[in-house]
Amino acid sequence: MSLPFAFLPPGVDAFTAALLIGISFFTSALTAAFGIGGGVAMLGALAGTVNPNVIVAVHGVVQLGSNLGRAIIQRKSANWPAVRRFLIGAVIGVALGAWLFVSLPERVLLGLLGVFILVMVYVPKPKLPGLSQSGLILGGAVSSVITMFVGATGPFVQAVLLPLGLDRKGQIATHAVMMAVQHALKVVAFGFIGVALMPWLPMMVAMIASGFAGTVLGTHLLEKMPERLFQLTLKVLLTIIAIDLLRRAAGMKIPGL
């Protein structure tokens, strides 16, 4: 085995590695521009390539790098009080998720996630004092439990943020910080429960570097995007993702796929 190939994780050839590194660039650009979609697409790319036992963990490390880069670039627009409330719930949720890991049916989690997103996007929220604050803590807890099983909870967290009424820059930046926090906690939790990630380290570093370049491009697109176009696109993407989650929860297959 030549030196470059010695750094590839088991079962991954050079072509697949190059493809995943390229996909990391484009998915990070997508998330930086719209806040969602990249994590789900990256998870799909890893499926069938990565050992099922480490898919969510590898995805977590790559997404940590992607979201951390996005959070650093866009930090001035983040709503930090919202992040702090989300963090309280995330710590509780990751601890509970690690305890429940591989114990709950994935279909149940997918279904709950899909329903929650649709509720947050379309159902009017009652104007109760403190609702948004408590919702952030609850959202941080629930999404952090789910992320231990299905990995990509970006749409869920975006839905949690919608009631705050942030503009596009605040929405994307706050989401980036929240997701970076959540993925960091998740990676630590997977380390404690013994998921082996060291063979993937060089590959993950390359994917993170590629993802950062994509984040720079996506942030540039966000700066030039009209506010109404952003809000409409975000709502459409959330709806499509929620419907697909419900489809997967029901075990339905799309003909030809």
C-alpha positions as CSV (number, residue, x, y, z in Angstrom):
1,M,0.0,0.0,0.0
2,S,1.4,3.4,-1.0
3,L,1.7,6.1,1.6
4,P,-1.4,8.2,0.5
5,F,-3.6,5.1,0.6
6,A,-2.3,4.1,4.0
7,F,-4.2,7.1,5.5
8,L,-7.6,5.9,4.1
9,P,-10.0,4.3,6.6
10,P,-10.7,0.6,6.2
11,G,-13.1,-0.2,3.2
12,V,-12.7,3.2,1.5
13,D,-10.8,3.4,-1.8
14,A,-9.2,6.6,-3.2
15,F,-12.1,7.4,-5.5
16,T,-14.7,7.2,-2.8
17,A,-12.5,9.3,-0.5
18,A,-12.1,12.0,-3.1
19,L,-15.9,11.9,-3.7
20,L,-16.6,12.3,0.0
21,I,-14.2,15.2,0.3
22,G,-15.8,16.9,-2.7
23,I,-19.3,16.3,-1.3
24,S,-18.2,17.9,2.0
25,F,-17.4,21.1,0.1
26,F,-20.8,21.4,-1.6
27,T,-22.9,20.3,1.5
28,S,-21.1,22.9,3.6
29,A,-21.8,25.6,1.0
30,L,-25.5,24.6,1.0
31,T,-25.7,24.8,4.8
32,A,-23.9,28.1,5.0
33,A,-26.4,29.6,2.5
34,F,-29.6,28.1,3.8
35,G,-28.8,26.7,7.2
36,I,-30.1,23.2,6.4
37,G,-29.7,20.4,3.8
38,G,-26.0,19.9,4.0
39,G,-26.0,17.7,7.1
40,V,-28.7,15.5,5.7
41,A,-26.9,15.2,2.3
42,M,-23.6,14.4,4.0
43,L,-25.3,11.7,6.0
44,G,-26.7,10.2,2.8
45,A,-23.3,10.2,1.2
46,L,-21.7,8.4,4.1
47,A,-24.4,5.7,4.1
48,G,-23.1,2.7,2.3
49,T,-19.5,3.9,2.6
50,V,-19.0,4.0,6.3
51,N,-19.4,1.0,8.7
52,P,-23.0,1.4,10.1
53,N,-21.6,1.3,13.6
54,V,-19.7,4.6,13.1
55,I,-21.8,6.5,10.5
56,V,-23.4,8.9,13.0
57,A,-20.1,9.4,14.8
58,V,-18.0,10.1,11.7
59,H,-20.8,12.4,10.5
60,G,-20.7,14.2,13.8
61,V,-17.0,15.0,13.6
62,V,-17.3,16.2,10.0
63,Q,-20.3,18.3,10.8
64,L,-18.6,19.7,13.9
65,G,-15.8,21.0,11.7
66,S,-18.3,22.4,9.1
67,N,-20.5,24.1,11.7
68,L,-17.6,25.4,13.7
69,G,-16.1,27.1,10.7
70,R,-19.6,28.6,9.9
71,A,-20.0,29.7,13.5
72,I,-16.6,31.5,13.5
73,I,-17.3,33.3,10.2
74,Q,-20.8,34.3,11.1
75,R,-20.5,34.8,14.8
76,K,-21.3,38.5,14.9
77,S,-24.9,37.7,13.7
78,A,-25.5,35.0,16.3
79,N,-28.1,35.3,19.1
80,W,-26.0,34.2,22.0
81,P,-28.7,34.2,24.7
82,A,-30.6,31.7,22.6
83,V,-27.5,29.6,22.2
84,R,-27.0,29.5,26.0
85,R,-30.6,28.3,26.5
86,F,-30.1,25.7,23.8
87,L,-26.9,24.5,25.4
88,I,-28.7,23.7,28.7
89,G,-31.0,21.3,26.8
90,A,-28.3,19.9,24.6
91,V,-26.2,18.8,27.6
92,I,-29.2,16.9,29.0
93,G,-30.2,15.5,25.7
94,V,-26.8,14.1,24.7
95,A,-26.4,12.5,28.1
96,L,-29.8,10.8,27.7
97,G,-29.1,9.9,24.1
98,A,-25.9,8.2,25.0
99,W,-27.7,6.2,27.6
100,L,-30.4,5.2,25.1
101,F,-28.1,4.6,22.2
102,V,-29.3,1.8,19.9
103,S,-32.2,1.2,22.3
104,L,-35.0,3.1,20.5
105,P,-36.5,2.3,17.1
106,E,-35.1,4.7,14.5
107,R,-38.5,4.9,12.8
108,V,-40.1,6.3,15.9
109,L,-37.4,9.0,16.1
110,L,-37.7,9.9,12.4
111,G,-41.5,10.2,12.7
112,L,-41.3,12.4,15.7
113,L,-38.7,14.6,14.0
114,G,-40.9,15.0,10.9
115,V,-44.0,15.9,12.8
116,F,-42.2,18.4,15.0
117,I,-40.7,20.2,12.0
118,L,-44.1,20.6,10.3
119,V,-45.6,21.8,13.6
120,M,-42.9,24.4,14.1
121,V,-43.2,25.7,10.5
122,Y,-47.0,25.8,10.0
123,V,-48.8,25.7,13.4
124,P,-49.3,29.2,14.9
125,K,-47.5,29.5,18.3
126,P,-49.4,30.9,21.3
127,K,-48.0,34.2,22.6
128,L,-47.1,33.0,26.1
129,P,-44.4,34.7,28.2
130,G,-41.2,32.6,28.2
131,L,-42.4,30.2,25.6
132,S,-39.5,30.9,23.2
133,Q,-36.9,30.5,26.1
134,S,-38.4,27.2,27.3
135,G,-38.8,26.0,23.7
136,L,-35.1,26.5,23.1
137,I,-34.2,24.4,26.1
138,L,-36.6,21.7,25.2
139,G,-35.5,21.8,21.5
140,G,-31.9,21.5,22.6
141,A,-32.7,18.4,24.7
142,V,-34.9,16.7,22.2
143,S,-32.7,17.3,19.1
144,S,-29.6,16.2,21.1
145,V,-31.3,12.9,22.0
146,I,-32.3,12.3,18.4
147,T,-28.8,13.3,17.0
148,M,-27.3,10.3,18.7
149,F,-29.4,8.0,16.6
150,V,-30.0,9.8,13.2
151,G,-27.2,12.3,13.1
152,A,-28.6,15.1,11.0
153,T,-31.0,17.2,13.1
154,G,-30.2,20.6,11.5
155,P,-33.8,21.0,10.1
156,F,-35.1,20.3,13.6
157,V,-33.0,23.0,15.2
158,Q,-33.9,25.4,12.4
159,A,-37.5,24.8,13.2
160,V,-36.9,25.5,16.8
161,L,-35.4,28.9,15.9
162,L,-38.2,30.0,13.6
163,P,-40.5,31.4,16.4
164,L,-37.7,33.8,17.4
165,G,-38.3,35.8,14.2
166,L,-34.6,36.3,13.4
167,D,-33.4,37.7,10.1
168,R,-31.6,35.4,7.6
169,K,-28.1,36.3,9.0
170,G,-29.2,35.8,12.6
171,Q,-31.0,32.6,11.8
172,I,-28.0,31.0,10.0
173,A,-25.4,32.2,12.5
174,T,-27.3,31.1,15.6
175,H,-28.0,27.8,14.0
176,A,-24.3,27.3,13.2
177,V,-23.3,27.9,16.8
178,M,-26.0,25.6,18.1
179,M,-25.1,22.8,15.8
180,A,-21.4,23.1,16.5
181,V,-22.2,22.8,20.2
182,Q,-24.4,19.9,19.7
183,H,-22.0,18.0,17.5
184,A,-19.1,18.7,19.9
185,L,-21.1,17.2,22.8
186,K,-22.1,14.2,20.6
187,V,-18.5,13.5,19.6
188,V,-17.5,13.5,23.3
189,A,-20.3,11.2,24.1
190,F,-19.4,8.7,21.4
191,G,-15.9,8.7,22.7
192,F,-17.1,7.8,26.2
193,I,-19.2,4.9,24.9
194,G,-16.3,3.5,22.9
195,V,-16.9,4.3,19.2
196,A,-13.6,3.9,17.4
197,L,-12.9,6.9,15.2
198,M,-9.1,7.0,15.0
199,P,-8.8,5.1,11.6
200,W,-11.0,7.9,10.1
201,L,-9.0,10.8,11.5
202,P,-7.0,11.8,8.4
203,M,-10.1,11.4,6.2
204,M,-12.2,13.5,8.5
205,V,-9.6,16.3,8.6
206,A,-9.6,16.4,4.8
207,M,-13.4,16.6,4.7
208,I,-13.4,19.3,7.4
209,A,-10.9,21.4,5.4
210,S,-12.9,21.0,2.2
211,G,-16.1,21.8,4.1
212,F,-14.6,25.1,5.4
213,A,-13.9,26.2,1.8
214,G,-17.5,25.4,1.0
215,T,-18.6,27.5,4.1
216,V,-16.8,30.5,2.8
217,L,-18.6,30.2,-0.6
218,G,-22.0,29.6,1.1
219,T,-21.6,32.7,3.4
220,H,-20.9,34.8,0.3
221,L,-24.1,33.6,-1.2
222,L,-26.0,34.4,2.0
223,E,-24.8,38.0,2.0
224,K,-26.3,38.6,-1.4
225,M,-29.6,36.7,-0.9
226,P,-32.9,38.7,-0.6
227,E,-34.6,38.2,2.8
228,R,-37.9,37.1,1.4
229,L,-36.3,34.5,-0.9
230,F,-34.3,33.1,2.0
231,Q,-37.4,32.7,4.2
232,L,-39.4,31.1,1.5
233,T,-36.6,28.7,0.5
234,L,-36.1,27.8,4.1
235,K,-39.8,27.0,4.6
236,V,-39.9,24.9,1.4
237,L,-36.7,22.9,2.3
238,L,-38.0,22.2,5.9
239,T,-41.3,20.9,4.5
240,I,-39.6,18.6,2.0
241,I,-37.3,17.2,4.6
242,A,-40.1,16.7,7.1
243,I,-42.2,14.8,4.5
244,D,-39.2,12.6,3.6
245,L,-38.6,11.9,7.3
246,L,-42.3,10.8,7.7
247,R,-41.9,8.6,4.6
248,R,-38.8,6.9,6.0
249,A,-40.6,6.4,9.4
250,A,-43.5,4.7,7.6
251,G,-41.0,2.5,5.7
252,M,-42.2,3.7,2.3
253,K,-39.9,3.5,-0.8
254,I,-39.9,5.8,-3.8
255,P,-40.2,3.8,-7.0
256,G,-37.0,3.6,-9.0
257,L,-34.8,4.4,-5.9
